[in-house]
Amino acid sequence: METELKLSLDAAEVPRLLSHPLLRQPVDTLRLFNTYFDTPELDLKARRMAVRERLAGEQWLLTVKTAGHSENGLSRRQEWEGQTTPGALQFDELIDDAALATDLMTLRPALQPLFATDFERQRWVLEHEGAHIEVALDRGLIHVPGNALSEPIVELELELLSGHEAALTALAAALRHTPQGTIALTPSDTSKAQRGMALWAQSR
């Protein structure tokens, strides 16, 4: 179960965010290339699910996210992620929900790549108010391959690793106040997958 707070910000305010004492040194910086899949009939969209392949460094990962609940940027949803071979989409080896795995394996022959996200992720793991939280700053693009349409990605994701979810909003409040002044970190209920699907729809 993934519990995450998504916050959008203006690209011009990124240097101010990075000046925050809590973010002095990222744990790592990684380039992430992601391809999202659906059927021609958009079966996954209808179920509010997302399937993606991700190249993280030299590692390929397959991710499945189910429909969840998102309010004021705070989302809760089931997620499975594991190593994969590009194009394999071996859901039966990834998902421990037998019914869902069977359903996705049935859809697998019809799945095709629709859109992609390419971004750099700076990542920290912080302890705040008794909780462990992964902080990820993502900057890059959402785009439809073979089409000129694209949108920028500039967002901060706070993922709860352990502890109470109230610590997510407390950390967000703390990060808004930097030595260089207050910055706008706006809760967002729209995922990268949802934004990419909307962009793909524009390209039709």
C-alpha positions in Angstrom: 0.0 0.0 0.0 1.5 3.3 -1.1 0.7 6.4 0.9 2.0 9.6 -0.8 1.6 13.3 -0.8 2.1 15.0 -4.2 3.0 18.7 -4.4 3.5 20.8 -7.4 5.8 23.8 -7.6 7.1 26.4 -10.0 10.4 25.6 -11.6 11.7 29.0 -10.6 11.3 28.0 -6.9 13.4 24.8 -7.1 16.7 26.6 -6.0 14.8 28.0 -3.0 13.5 24.5 -2.1 17.0 23.0 -2.4 18.3 25.6 0.0 16.2 24.1 2.8 18.2 22.8 5.7 16.3 19.5 5.5 17.5 18.9 1.9 21.1 19.7 2.2 22.3 16.4 0.7 20.2 14.1 -1.5 20.6 10.4 -1.0 20.9 9.9 -4.7 20.1 11.5 -8.1 18.7 9.2 -10.9 17.4 9.6 -14.4 14.1 7.7 -14.8 12.6 6.7 -18.2 9.1 5.4 -18.0 6.6 4.0 -20.6 2.9 3.6 -19.8 0.7 1.0 -21.3 -3.0 0.5 -22.0 -5.2 -1.3 -24.5 -6.8 0.4 -27.5 -10.1 0.4 -25.6 -8.3 2.0 -22.6 -9.3 -0.9 -20.2 -6.8 0.2 -17.6 -7.9 3.8 -17.6 -11.5 2.6 -17.1 -10.3 0.8 -14.0 -8.2 3.7 -12.9 -5.1 1.6 -13.0 -1.6 2.2 -14.4 1.0 -0.1 -15.8 4.5 1.1 -16.6 8.0 -0.1 -17.4 10.8 2.0 -15.9 14.5 2.1 -16.7 16.2 3.3 -13.5 19.9 3.4 -14.1 20.6 0.0 -15.6 17.6 -1.7 -14.0 14.3 -2.4 -15.7 11.2 -2.4 -13.4 7.6 -3.3 -14.0 5.0 -1.3 -11.9 1.3 -1.8 -11.4 -0.8 0.7 -9.5 -4.5 0.2 -8.7 -7.2 2.7 -8.3 -6.9 4.5 -5.0 -8.2 7.6 -3.2 -6.6 11.0 -3.5 -7.6 14.1 -1.6 -5.6 17.3 -1.2 -2.6 15.7 -2.8 -2.6 12.7 -0.4 -3.2 9.4 -2.1 -3.5 5.8 -0.9 -3.3 2.9 -3.4 -1.9 -0.5 -3.9 1.3 -0.8 -5.8 3.5 -3.7 -7.0 7.0 -3.2 -8.5 9.7 -5.7 -9.4 12.5 -6.3 -11.8 11.5 -7.1 -15.4 12.6 -7.7 -19.0 11.5 -4.9 -21.3 8.2 -5.9 -23.0 7.7 -9.1 -20.9 4.8 -7.6 -18.8 4.9 -10.8 -16.6 2.1 -9.8 -14.2 1.7 -13.3 -12.9 5.2 -13.2 -11.5 4.8 -9.7 -10.0 1.3 -9.5 -8.4 0.3 -11.6 -5.4 -3.4 -10.9 -6.0 -4.3 -14.0 -8.1 -7.5 -12.5 -9.6 -5.8 -9.2 -10.6 -2.8 -11.1 -12.0 -5.0 -13.3 -14.2 -7.0 -10.3 -15.4 -3.9 -8.4 -16.4 -2.4 -11.5 -18.1 -5.6 -11.7 -20.2 -5.2 -8.1 -21.2 -1.5 -8.4 -21.9 -1.6 -9.2 -25.6 -3.6 -6.0 -26.2 -1.4 -3.6 -24.2 0.6 -1.1 -26.1 2.8 1.9 -25.1 0.8 5.2 -25.1 3.0 7.9 -23.5 6.2 8.3 -21.7 7.8 10.3 -18.8 11.5 11.2 -18.7 12.7 13.0 -15.6 15.5 13.4 -13.1 14.8 12.4 -9.5 16.6 13.8 -6.5 15.8 11.7 -3.5 16.1 12.0 0.3 15.0 9.8 3.2 14.1 11.9 6.2 12.9 11.3 9.7 10.1 13.8 10.6 7.8 13.7 13.6 8.6 10.0 14.2 8.0 8.9 10.6 10.4 7.9 7.9 9.6 9.7 4.6 11.0 9.4 1.1 11.2 12.9 -0.5 11.5 12.9 -4.3 12.0 16.0 -6.4 11.1 15.1 -10.1 11.9 17.4 -13.0 11.5 16.5 -16.6 8.8 15.9 -19.3 5.7 14.0 -20.1 5.5 13.3 -23.8 3.8 11.2 -26.5 6.4 9.4 -28.7 6.1 10.5 -32.3 4.2 13.6 -31.3 5.3 17.1 -30.5 3.0 17.4 -27.5 4.7 17.5 -24.1 4.3 18.9 -20.6 6.8 19.7 -17.9 7.1 17.8 -14.7 8.1 19.8 -11.6 6.8 18.1 -8.5 7.7 16.9 -5.0 6.5 13.6 -3.8 6.5 12.7 -0.1 6.1 8.9 0.4 5.4 7.4 3.8 7.8 4.6 4.5 6.8 4.1 8.2 4.9 6.1 10.8 1.8 8.2 10.8 0.6 9.8 7.6 0.0 13.1 9.4 3.8 13.5 9.3 3.5 14.0 5.5 1.5 17.2 5.8 3.8 18.3 8.7 6.9 17.8 6.5 5.2 19.6 3.6 4.5 22.6 5.9 8.1 22.6 7.1 9.5 22.5 3.5 7.4 25.5 2.5 9.6 27.8 4.8 13.1 28.1 3.5 16.0 30.4 4.4 15.2 32.4 1.2 11.5 32.8 2.0 8.2 30.9 1.7 7.5 28.8 -1.4 4.3 27.5 -2.8 4.0 23.7 -2.6 0.5 23.0 -3.9 -1.2 19.7 -3.2 -2.0 17.9 -6.5 -4.4 15.0 -7.0 -3.3 14.4 -10.6 -0.8 11.7 -11.1 1.8 11.6 -13.9 -0.2 8.7 -15.4 -3.4 10.8 -15.5 -1.5 13.8 -17.0 0.1 11.5 -19.6 -3.3 10.0 -20.6 -4.8 13.4 -21.0 -1.8 14.4 -23.2 -2.2 11.2 -25.3 -5.9 12.0 -25.7 -5.0 15.4 -27.2 -2.7 13.7 -29.7 -5.5 11.6 -31.2 
